[in-house]
C-alpha cells in the first residue's frame, strides 16, 4: 500500500472500498481517507465513516484522487455496477489499487472451504481476466501487477476468534509455529518444483501511478497479521536475521517472527 498511497499529495481524498475495519492504517498517511463498507464493523473505529452499497456510492462525481479495493471485488454481487461507480467517483488522472485472490490456488480453495465460501461470489482465475475486466469497465490502464504470496494468516488462532467453529474445528490444532513452517516449505517446493502452493492472488495498479511498478513478489508475509513486506523495507528496519539456522524476518507491523525467503528467487511466479 505504501507504494500506491505514498505518491499522493497531502490531503488527497482516498476511498477505502469494502474495507471492513480498514485496509491500511490511516494514521500512516496525511490523506483524507473515507472508509466504506455495506456492514458496519463490530468495533466501530473512528476512521470508519460510511455504511453503503458499493454498487450505489453516495458520493458526487469525480471526488476521489484514489480508490483502494483491497480484497473486496470478489465480494460484490453486482460487480459491473461497482466498477461503473468506481469510474464515476474517481477523478480524471486518478489511481486505483485492486487486490484479489486467485480462485485456482490451494490457499484460496482452503479458505473458501473452511469459511463456507467466505463471501466470495466472484472467482477470478487469471490475472489477464482481472486486468481486462477492470480496465474495460473503468477506462484505467493497468500500470503493473504483483503476485501475492499467502501466509495462511486466516488460520492463525488470533484470526479465528469470534468465528463460528464449524469446519474450523478441522484446523483447531494449527498454531503460529505450524503456519511458519507450512508456508516456508510451500515456498521452497514452489521454487524447486514449479508448483503454486504458496501463491494467493494478485495486486494490480491502475491509472496514474507515477513510478514503474516493481513486479518482484513480496514473499515474506506475516502469519499473524497477514502483511507482506519487501526486502528493502525489512533490510532498512534491520528486520532480517540471516545468522539463524534458518533465516528469519520480523514483521515491522506486528513484531511477529517468520521464516525468511529471498524475493528474487520468485520473480517468475505467476
Secondary structure, 3 states (H helix, E strand, C coil): CHHHHCCCCCCCEEEEECCCCCCCCHHHCCCEEEEEECCCCCCCCCCEEEECCCCCCCCCCCCEEEEEEECCHHHCCCHHHHHHHHHHHEEEEEEEEEEEEECCCHHHHHHHHHCCCCCCCCCECCHHHHHHHHHHHHCCCEEEEEEEECCCHHHCHHHCCCCCCHHHHHHCCCCHHHHHHHHHHHHHHHHHHCCCCCEEEEEEEEECCCCCCCCCCECEECCCCCCEECHHHHHHCCCEECCCCCCEEECCCCCCEEECCCHHHHCCCC
